[in-house]
Amino acid sequence: MTVGIVMLVHTALERAEQVARHWDKAGCPVVIHVDKKVPRETYDRFVAALADRPDILFSKRYRCEWGTWGLVAATQSACARILDGFPMVRHVYLTSGACLPLRPVQELQDYLAARPQTDFIESATTADVPWTVGGLDEERFIYRFPFAWRRHRFLFDKYTQLQRFLRLKRNVPANLVPHMGSQWWCLTRRTLTAILQDPARKTHDRYFRRVWIPDESYFQTLARLYSNNIESRSLTLSKFDFQGKPHIFYDDHLQLLHRSDCFVARKIWPRANRLYEKFLTQPAGVSGRQEPNPGKIDRVFAKAVQRRVRGRAGLYMQSRYPRNDSKNRVTAAPYSVFQGFSELFENFEPWLAEATGARVHGHLFAPDRAHFANGQTTINGALSDSAVLRDYNPDAFLTNLIWNTRGERQCFQFGPGDNQAINWRIAKDPNAQISVISGAWAVPLYRCKAEFLDLRQRAARLQKIESEHLSVLRSSEVKARVRIWSMADFVEAPMEPLQAILEDIGSETSRRLSEVPRMVDLSGFGQFLQNLKNEGMHPYLMGDFPVEPEEEPAKQAKSPRPYLVR
């Protein structure tokens, strides 16, 4: 008993020659079909190169195009040639020129000899197939597809739409239940002969000639009619990405291929010299009898597909950059945004940096420039403090900042006077922790020595901007962690909010917060707000500030000592 190998060769003929010699050396006769698209001169040189091997034959050539009947016709021709030319063959193994044996051929021969009546072919009905890509499941069997999908995509789509509109459906031949599966199979001589010599073959061929991707359904369907024992799996390792395209194996996949315990792998890069050298020079004999188990490496491929589809959080590349609203995280790591804190507290940024160990920036989106921590003009990743460069793409500026400083918590100040283009970007980012003291922007105005009419206009503009920002932060689409206090509520009891903020950031000290940074002098702030009201503006975001503060709080505000918890 021996195994016959059918090879469908399209490109990289020098590698196909190398593999064909490997099969032949191990005692497996080989029949090769070379795509008719290969130039005649190249084909003749290929045939001449293998002329010294009497057990390597060639079959009639057909033009092979993905998704068309040519691949089935080529397989039929090669299979008929190997059955007629080698009576000792009991199993026929279908491979391609890009396939590579992973285990000694003797192991495959012994494995099949122990299962002389078993057909290894992936075969499942359309209702049970989860891997179809392109929106055509049962439709590929009830419509006609005379146009090649790759060469005549427009005609392919229009003709399919026409059949749907007119409700034109084909009748499946009697006794056939369409099945699908991998085109890389290993069938017994009995089953393959029954398929090729079926009296109804002309009917079957005529029907499948207009099926879409018939090489994944012709033998898979007919094997169900004649096989006594089908193992619905392939002995060839072939993995596909989320678009239905085959994964290509390179030299650095050596250990991965070893781990699969499969007999053959597809699709191998022609220049993967290390793989060809390793697997084609294995010593003859049995080195192990493990059952082929491609599932052992499924986790690696699933992870690769997820990485390709979703990317890495916070890392944007050309292929997926427009997918702004994908479910992946916007940035690469957690960060904190503070609004109103640097206006209300003196030296808030140094205090927060000391309390948390984080890198605390000023207003990164200020009109003049990005105020990096410690007055830096550039930061990790060569990010400049230039407002022009930053505002060209504020989203990219933020994501680059967080990506390039992974491992170190970033905090920055924000306010209604800053560039508001990143409002929604931050609000929808699960990595963002946003803390807002609403109305605190009025403190710098209160302390500013300017014409009151000008201050009133600026206050009205800033209040409108912050009001719109707060509406964003209160939206049902927000994924960031948001805390909002009115300025009046925060000033009344600042310790608890600050403690909660530091715990979320992850303070380096485990003790309870005992002091807060010094608050600016708010004496007369209530009167300032009243003056704004008197001028026709309603400063409602600050909360209720009394016009005349009580005496004791006023004394505390003038005290040089920080607030203490007793």
FIFITI-248724 format. One line per 5 residues: number of its first residue (from 1); for each residue x, y negated, z negated of C-alpha. Coordinates in steps of 0.001 Angstrom, whole numbers, plus 524288, in hexadecimal, padded with zeros to 5 digits. Example, Ala and Ser with C-alpha at 12.3 -4.5 7.8 and 13.67 -1.06 7.14 Angstrom:
<nodes>
1) 8300C:81194:7E188 | 83566:80424:7E41C;
</nodes>
This chain:
<nodes>
1) 80000:80000:80000 | 80505:7F281:80336 | 8007E:7E462:803DE | 7FF62:7DCE9:8109A | 801C0:7CE5E:810B6;
6) 7FAA2:7C4DB:8199B | 800FB:7B768:81A54 | 7FA2F:7AB61:81FD2 | 8053B:7A22C:82377 | 80378:793E4:8271D;
11) 80FF3:78CB1:82367 | 81D62:78F1E:81D50 | 8200E:79AE8:825E7 | 82DA3:79CCE:82026 | 827AC:79F41:812CA;
16) 81D75:7A843:818A4 | 8286E:7B022:81EDC | 82F64:7B123:811CA | 82339:7B609:80AC0 | 81F7C:7BF5E:815B8;
21) 82CDB:7C5B9:814D0 | 82B08:7C6FC:8062E | 81E23:7CE52:807F5 | 823DA:7D6E5:81297 | 82FEA:7DA3C:80AA6;
26) 82716:7DF41:7FFC8 | 82003:7E85E:8092B | 81413:7E016:80C57 | 810B0:7DEB2:81AC6 | 80D9B:7D0BB:81EAB;
31) 8050B:7CAD2:8292E | 806BC:7BC47:82B52 | 7FD2A:7B2F4:83195 | 80333:7A619:835D5 | 7FA38:79A72:837AC;
36) 7F847:7974A:84612 | 7FB7B:78920:842E7 | 809AB:78D3A:84106 | 8111E:78A50:84DBC | 813CF:795FF:85669;
41) 82285:79417:855F2 | 82278:793FD:8470D | 819E5:7A011:846CE | 822CA:7A781:85027 | 82EAF:7A485:847C5;
46) 82752:7A93A:83BCB | 8239A:7B611:84263 | 8317E:7B80F:84735 | 836ED:7B5D0:83984 | 82EE1:7C143:8345F;
51) 830BC:7CA32:84009 | 83A3C:7D2AB:83845 | 82F57:7D6C2:82EED | 82672:7E0F9:8356A | 81C72:7E058:82A65;
56) 81A2E:7D1CF:82C24 | 81041:7CF69:836EC | 808E9:7C3B7:83C52 | 7FA78:7C25A:83F65 | 7F2DC:7BA9E:8497B;
61) 7F3A5:7AC1E:846BC | 7E821:7A33F:84396 | 7E73F:794D0:840EA | 7E56D:7938A:8323A | 7DEFA:7877C:82CD0;
66) 7DA71:785F6:81ED0 | 7CC27:7894A:81CD6 | 7CA4F:78F6D:82A5F | 7C895:79D0F:8300A | 7D691:79DD2:8351B;
71) 7DBC4:7A233:827E6 | 7D242:7ADA7:82776 | 7D535:7B18A:8358A | 7E3C1:7B145:8327C | 7E1AE:7B9D1:82684;
76) 7D93E:7C37D:82E20 | 7E379:7C4A1:838CD | 7EEC2:7C6C5:82F65 | 7E726:7D074:8270F | 7E341:7D86F:832FA;
81) 7F17D:7D8D0:83741 | 7F670:7DD9C:82A2B | 7EBE0:7E809:828E2 | 7EE9B:7ED20:83698 | 7FD64:7EC87:835B4;
86) 7FF8C:7F201:82818 | 7F6D5:7FD88:82476 | 7FD95:7FF13:81739 | 7F885:7F1DF:81279 | 7EE0B:7F351:80804;
91) 7ECF0:7E530:8036C | 7EE35:7D8D2:80B96 | 7F2E8:7CCC5:8045E | 7EFBA:7BFAF:80AC2 | 7F9F6:7B510:808A0;
96) 7FE85:7A88A:80F06 | 80BB2:7A3C3:8134F | 80C05:79B64:8070D | 80A1B:7A70A:7FDF0 | 8151B:7AC79:7F5BA;
101) 815C9:7B9BB:7EEAC | 817D6:7B76D:7E01F | 81A58:7C568:7DBD2 | 821DA:7D0AA:7E1E4 | 81A05:7D634:7ED35;
106) 81AC8:7E3BC:7E71F | 81255:7DEE8:7DBED | 807C1:7DAB0:7E57B | 8086B:7E7B6:7EC80 | 80732:7EF4C:7DFC5;
111) 7FC32:7E699:7DB14 | 7F422:7E8F8:7E76E | 7F79C:7F76C:7E7F3 | 7F170:7F8DB:7DA85 | 7E507:7F275:7DFED;
116) 7E36D:7F893:7ED6E | 7D4DD:7F57B:7EEA3 | 7D504:7E7B8:7E92D | 7D352:7DB7D:7F16B | 7D8FD:7CF23:7EB7E;
121) 7D132:7C3E6:7F126 | 7CB1F:7B83C:7EA7A | 7BCAF:7B90C:7EDF4 | 7B1AE:7B17D:7E782 | 7A4A0:7AC11:7EBF1;
126) 7A322:79D6A:7EDE5 | 79B06:79C80:7E182 | 7A687:7A1D2:7D9BB | 7B16B:799FB:7E020 | 7B56F:78DE6:7D85E;
131) 7C143:78A2E:7E072 | 7BB3B:7855F:7ED31 | 7BF5F:77788:7F096 | 7B89B:76EFC:7FA9A | 7AA31:77065:7F773;
136) 7A7A8:77C77:80012 | 7A453:78908:7F8FC | 7991B:790D8:7FEE2 | 79861:78690:809AE | 7A4A8:78BF4:80FED;
141) 79D06:7987B:812D0 | 79018:792CA:8179F | 79524:787CF:82079 | 79DCD:78846:82C7B | 7AB58:78241:82C49;
146) 7B0AE:781B8:83A29 | 7B9B1:77631:8375A | 7C684:776DB:82FED | 7C5BE:76F48:82344 | 7D36A:769B5:8243D;
151) 7D3F7:766C0:832C1 | 7C5FA:7623F:834E4 | 7C1A0:75D78:82798 | 7B7C4:753C1:82D2A | 7B10C:75E03:83596;
156) 7B199:767CC:82A7E | 7AA8B:75E91:8211F | 7A093:759B1:82B04 | 79CF2:76738:82FB0 | 79B54:76BE9:821B4;
161) 792A5:76035:81EAA | 78A88:762FB:82AD2 | 7882B:77104:826BF | 7841B:76C8E:8194E | 77ACD:76285:81EFC;
166) 7749E:76BF7:828AD | 774EF:7770E:81EBE | 77BBF:78009:82841 | 77FF1:78C8F:8218F | 7868D:798D8:8264E;
171) 78249:7A68C:822FA | 78C5A:7AE9F:81BC8 | 78E27:7BBEB:8226E | 786C4:7C71F:81C4F | 78D1C:7CE14:810CF;
176) 796D0:7C2E3:80EB1 | 79778:7BB5B:801FE | 7A161:7B04A:803BB | 7ACB7:7B0E4:7FA46 | 7B870:7A7FD:7F89D;
181) 7C619:7A90B:7F324 | 7D48A:7A79C:7F589 | 7D902:7AB5B:8032B | 7E4D2:7B278:7FD9D | 7E052:7C062:7FB51;
186) 7E50D:7CE6D:7FB32 | 7DB80:7D82A:80145 | 7DC01:7E6D9:802C1 | 7DD7B:7ECD1:8102A | 7CFD3:7F299:80F23;
191) 7C91A:7E5A7:80C2B | 7D0C9:7DDDD:81634 | 7CE55:7E804:820D0 | 7BFD5:7E7DC:81DD5 | 7BF71:7D917:81F39;
196) 7C6F3:7D8D8:82C10 | 7BFA2:7E45D:83231 | 7B214:7E0C6:82D76 | 7A813:7E293:83886 | 7A24E:7D58C:8346C;
201) 7AF5E:7CE95:83503 | 7AB6F:7C625:84099 | 79F9E:7C16F:8390A | 7A7C6:7BECF:82CF8 | 7B248:7B7BF:834AF;
206) 7A859:7AF84:83BF7 | 7A23F:7AB57:82F1E | 7AEEC:7A861:827D5 | 7B4C6:7A150:8337F | 7AC55:79589:82FEA;
211) 7AD88:796C7:82128 | 7B5C5:78C74:81A70 | 7C2C6:791E8:81567 | 7BFBC:79FDB:819DA | 7CCD5:7A523:8152D;
216) 7C7AD:7A390:80741 | 7BB05:7AADE:809FB | 7BC53:7B492:8155E | 7C3E0:7BF95:80EE6 | 7BE80:7BBCA:8018D;
221) 7B0A6:7BE43:80667 | 7B305:7CA5D:80EB6 | 7BB39:7D10F:80454 | 7AEEC:7D1A1:7FC14 | 7A8A2:7DA52:80678;
226) 7B345:7E49B:80751 | 7BBAA:7E48E:7FB27 | 7B99E:7EED3:7F0B7 | 7C14D:7E77B:7E67D | 7C3C1:7D8DB:7E6F9;
231) 7CC69:7D1D2:7DD64 | 7C7B4:7C3D6:7DF5C | 7D4F7:7BD8D:7DDD6 | 7E0D3:7BAAB:7E5E4 | 7EE45:7C03D:7E35A;
236) 7F3E1:7B39D:7E8E3 | 7F608:7A802:7E018 | 7F000:79C2F:7E6BB | 7EBD1:79020:7DF4F | 7E3F0:784A2:7E43E;
241) 7E2B4:776A6:7DFAB | 7D62C:76F11:7DD4D | 7D545:76BB6:7EBD6 | 7D607:779E0:7F001 | 7E3FD:778A1:7F4F8;
246) 7EDBD:78351:7F176 | 7F83C:78091:7E77B | 805F2:78177:7ED0A | 81035:7886F:7E4E6 | 81DEA:782D6:7E3F4;
251) 82AA2:7874B:7DDCF | 826ED:78210:7D07D | 81B25:78B46:7D038 | 82401:7972D:7CF18 | 8207E:79AD5:7C118;
256) 8122A:797DB:7C37F | 811BF:7A16E:7CED4 | 818C2:7ABB9:7C6C9 | 80EBB:7AA63:7BBFE | 80322:7AD03:7C4FC;
261) 80725:7BB40:7C77E | 800CB:7BA16:7D4EC | 80643:7C1AC:7E060 | 8060F:7B66A:7EA1C | 80529:7A7A2:7E8EA;
266) 80047:79D78:7F24E | 80383:792C7:7F637 | 81265:791C7:7F55E | 819AA:785C2:7F9FA | 822A2:789D7:80547;
271) 82E52:7831D:7FEFA | 82CAF:7898F:7F1BD | 839AB:79093:7F370 | 83A6F:794C0:7E552 | 82D41:79BAF:7E5DB;
276) 8305A:7A302:7F254 | 83DC6:7A6E5:7ED76 | 83893:7AB79:7E05C | 82CAA:7B339:7E47D | 831EC:7B8FC:7F121;
281) 83E1B:7BE6E:7EAA7 | 837C1:7C58E:7DF48 | 83D19:7D35F:7DDA9 | 834BD:7DE49:7E2FE | 82D5C:7E6C1:7D989;
286) 82385:7E454:7CF00 | 826C7:7D960:7C590 | 81996:7D8C7:7BEFF | 80B94:7DD3F:7C067 | 80437:7D166:7BBB4;
291) 7F6C0:7CF09:7C14A | 7F676:7C2F6:7CA1B | 7F0FC:7B82F:7C1B1 | 7F0A1:7AA9F:7C7E5 | 7E7DD:7A65B:7BCA3;
296) 7F3EB:7A572:7B411 | 7F7F5:7991E:7BB2C | 7EA49:7936C:7BD50 | 7EC3A:78A70:7B1A9 | 7F7ED:78432:7B846;
301) 7F05B:781BB:7C4CB | 7E471:77CB8:7BD90 | 7ED29:77319:7B685 | 7F36D:76F04:7C354 | 7E638:76CB8:7C9A2;
306) 7E1C7:7649E:7BE14 | 7EE48:75CA4:7BE98 | 7EC8B:75A39:7CD21 | 7DE27:756A3:7CC20 | 7DE7C:74E83:7BFBA;
311) 7ECB3:74AA9:7BF1D | 7F327:746AD:7B272 | 7EC69:73D09:7A998 | 7F164:72F67:7AC40 | 7F9CE:73321:7B7F9;
316) 7F4AD:72E5E:7C4FA | 7F988:732A8:7D236 | 7F5E6:72F7C:7E025 | 7EDAA:73BAD:7E229 | 7E440:738EA:7D6F9;
321) 7E5F8:72A6B:7D407 | 7D880:72644:7D918 | 7D1CF:72FA4:7CFA4 | 7D03E:7255E:7C52D | 7C477:72B99:7BEC4;
326) 7C918:7399C:7BE5A | 7C721:740AB:7B18A | 7D58B:74093:7AE66 | 7DAA7:736FA:7A45A | 7DE20:7298A:7A97F;
331) 7EAF6:7287D:7A21F | 7F53C:731E8:79D44 | 7F4CE:72F8E:78E8F | 7ECE2:728D8:783D4 | 7EE95:71A38:78208;
336) 7E816:70F47:77A5E | 7E253:70256:77E97 | 7E043:6F750:774C2 | 7D786:6EBD3:77797 | 7D751:6E053:76E3E;
341) 7E149:6E58E:76470 | 7ED0B:6DD6A:76868 | 7E439:6D15C:76830 | 7DF45:6D423:75A75 | 7EBD0:6D8E8:753EC;
346) 7F953:6D303:75381 | 8043F:6DBD0:758A8 | 7FAA1:6E6B5:75B1C | 80305:6ED86:76549 | 80F4C:6EF52:75CCA;
351) 806C2:6F3C2:7517C | 7FFC3:6FDF6:759C5 | 80C8A:702E4:75F81 | 81249:704A7:751EA | 805FD:70B25:74CA7;
356) 80460:714E9:757CA | 81178:71677:75E89 | 80AB4:71387:76B7B | 80F72:70A17:775C5 | 806B9:6FE2D:7745A;
361) 805DC:6F4B2:77FAA | 7FFB3:6E76E:78070 | 7F5C2:6E3F8:78ADF | 7F9F9:6EC85:7963F | 7EFE8:6E66A:79F43;
366) 7F1FA:6D83B:79B93 | 7F146:6CE3F:7A6B6 | 7FF9C:6CA6B:7A606 | 8061D:6D7D1:7A4CB | 805C1:6E509:79E20;
371) 80A31:6E2E9:79021 | 811E6:6EF3A:78D7A | 81651:6F2CB:77FB6 | 82275:6EBB8:77ABF | 821ED:6E216:785FD;
376) 82697:6EBD1:79042 | 8255C:6E7CC:79E6C | 825AC:6F5D1:7A3A7 | 821A1:7029F:79D94 | 8227C:71136:7A03C;
381) 82073:71464:7AE88 | 825C7:70704:7B2B1 | 818B1:70095:7AFE6 | 81A68:6F1EE:7B0E2 | 813A6:6E7B8:7A88E;
386) 81012:6E065:7B4F8 | 801AD:6DCBD:7B518 | 801A5:6DCE2:7C3FF | 8067B:6EAE3:7C4D1 | 7FDB1:6EF44:7B9B3;
391) 7F164:6E92F:7BF4F | 7F3A2:6EF17:7CCB2 | 7EECB:6FBD2:7C6B8 | 7EB91:6FAA6:7B82A | 7E6D3:708C7:7B764;
396) 7F3C5:70DE9:7BC6F | 7FB19:704F7:7B324 | 7F3F4:70AE2:7A77E | 7F525:71907:7ABE5 | 8039A:71733:7AF0E;
401) 8060C:71139:7A1BF | 7FFB5:71C92:79A87 | 805ED:726E3:7A355 | 813B0:7217B:7A22A | 812FE:72038:7935D;
406) 80D8B:72DC7:79066 | 8113A:73228:782BD | 8102B:72485:77CF9 | 80329:71E78:77936 | 8005B:711E8:78089;
411) 7F81F:706E4:77AE0 | 7F504:6F9F4:78137 | 7ECA0:6EDEB:77F2D | 7E161:6EA38:787E2 | 7D7BB:6DF14:7885C;
416) 7CE48:6D744:790B6 | 7D973:6CEC0:7957A | 7E035:6DA71:79BC4 | 7DE2B:6E0C3:7A909 | 7D132:6E7F1:7A7BA;
421) 7D34D:6F0F3:7B364 | 7D693:6FC85:7AAA8 | 7CA47:6FBEB:7A234 | 7C39E:707AA:7A807 | 7D04E:70F10:7A9E9;
426) 7D335:70E7E:79B5E | 7C51F:710A4:79750 | 7C43A:71D57:79F19 | 7D134:7227D:79A41 | 7D00C:72CCE:78F77;
431) 7DDFF:72997:78B6D | 7DA93:71B9A:787EF | 7D7D3:7172C:77A05 | 7D1C5:70999:77A9C | 7D01A:700F7:76EA7;
436) 7C921:6F3F3:7704E | 7C6F4:6E893:7670E | 7BCD3:6E12A:76ED7 | 7BDE3:6D27A:76ED6 | 7CBF7:6D216:769DD;
441) 7CFF5:6CB09:77649 | 7CA07:6BEBD:7700E | 7D4BC:6BE2F:765A4 | 7DF69:6B911:76EDB | 7D5AE:6AF12:77402;
446) 7D2A5:6AABF:76634 | 7E118:6A8EF:76358 | 7E3CC:6A255:7705C | 7E598:6938F:770D8 | 7DDD2:69037:77CFB;
451) 7D1EA:68889:7812E | 7C5CC:68EA5:77B47 | 7BE55:68E0C:78824 | 7C90D:695ED:78E92 | 7C8F1:69F92:7833B;
456) 7BA52:6A140:7849B | 7BB86:6A482:79313 | 7C64E:6AE50:7908C | 7BE82:6B465:7856F | 7B28B:6B619:78E09;
461) 7BAAF:6BC8A:798AE | 7C1C2:6C5B9:78F56 | 7B527:6C98C:78881 | 7AED2:6CD11:7957B | 7BA84:6D563:79953;
466) 7BAE6:6DC7A:78C58 | 7AC42:6DE9B:78C8A | 7AD6C:6E566:799B9 | 7B8C2:6ED77:79497 | 7B0EF:6F1B8:788BA;
471) 7A5E7:6F5E0:791C1 | 7AF98:6FE9B:798B9 | 7B468:70466:78BEB | 7A675:7074A:787A9 | 7A30D:70E12:7947D;
476) 79ED9:71C4C:7946A | 7A9EA:71F33:79DFC | 7B47C:71B9E:79434 | 7BDB9:726C4:7909B | 7C761:71F08:78883;
481) 7C661:71E6B:779BC | 7C115:710E0:776FA | 7BF99:70936:76A5A | 7B98F:6FBB3:76A56 | 7B866:6F26A:75ED3;
486) 7B382:6E4A2:75EA4 | 7BDB6:6DB4D:75962 | 7B56E:6D7D4:74D82 | 7B3D9:6E62B:7499D | 7C238:6E92B:74B9E;
491) 7C72B:6DD8D:743B3 | 7BE75:6E145:73871 | 7C4C8:6EEC4:736D4 | 7D0C3:6F0F7:73F89 | 7D6EC:6FC49:73805;
496) 7CDCF:7075B:73BEE | 7CDF8:7049A:74AA2 | 7DCB9:70361:74AD6 | 7DE33:71007:74332 | 7D592:71738:74CF8;
501) 7DD26:7119F:75867 | 7EA45:715C1:752E7 | 7E54F:72373:75012 | 7E0CE:724DF:75E1C | 7EDF2:72067:76340;
506) 7F510:7296A:759FF | 7FC3E:72123:7502E | 809D7:72598:74C47 | 8063A:723C8:73E10 | 7FC1E:72C69:737A5;
511) 7F8CA:722F1:72CB7 | 7ECD4:71A93:72C7F | 7EE35:70CF5:7321E | 7F147:70386:72709 | 7F2B2:6F6DD:72E78;
516) 7EEC3:6F08A:73B1C | 7F616:6E682:7432A | 7F416:6D86B:73F56 | 7E78A:6D2C9:744B1 | 7E7D0:6C550:74AD8;
521) 7E203:6BA04:74342 | 7D393:6B96F:746CA | 7D056:6AD4F:73EB4 | 7C70D:6A52E:746C6 | 7C49C:6AFD9:750C3;
526) 7B62D:6B045:74D5A | 7B52C:6A1AA:74FBD | 7BBFE:6A378:75CD0 | 7B1B1:6AD52:760E1 | 7A70B:6A40D:75C57;
531) 7ACED:69942:7649F | 7AC46:6A23D:77065 | 79DF2:6A48D:76D6A | 79BB8:695F6:76C2B | 7A165:6944A:779D5;
536) 7978F:69DF1:77F78 | 79F7C:6AA75:77F25 | 79B3B:6B63A:77732 | 7A732:6BDC2:77223 | 7A01A:6CA53:76E5E;
541) 7AB01:6D45F:76FC0 | 7B1D8:6D049:76324 | 7A69A:6D3B4:75A37 | 7A1AA:6CACA:74F55 | 7AC52:6C1E2:74A27;
546) 7A81F:6B82E:73F83 | 7AAB1:6A9F8:742AC | 7B025:6A7A7:7351B | 7B77A:6B3B8:73004 | 7B6FC:6B758:721CD;
551) 7C1D2:6B225:71958 | 7C81F:6BF1D:71564 | 7C9D5:6C49D:722F2 | 7CF8C:6B7A2:72705 | 7D9CD:6B878:71C60;
556) 7DD16:6C658:72054 | 7DEB5:6C20F:72E53 | 7E8BE:6B7D3:72A36 | 7F006:6C17F:72198 | 7FD43:6C580:726FE;
561) 7FB7A:6D342:721C0 | 7F5DF:6DE36:72A2A | 7E909:6E4B9:726FE | 7EAAE:6EFC8:71D36 | 7E23D:6FB48:719A2;
566) 7E06D:6FCA1:70B07;
</nodes>
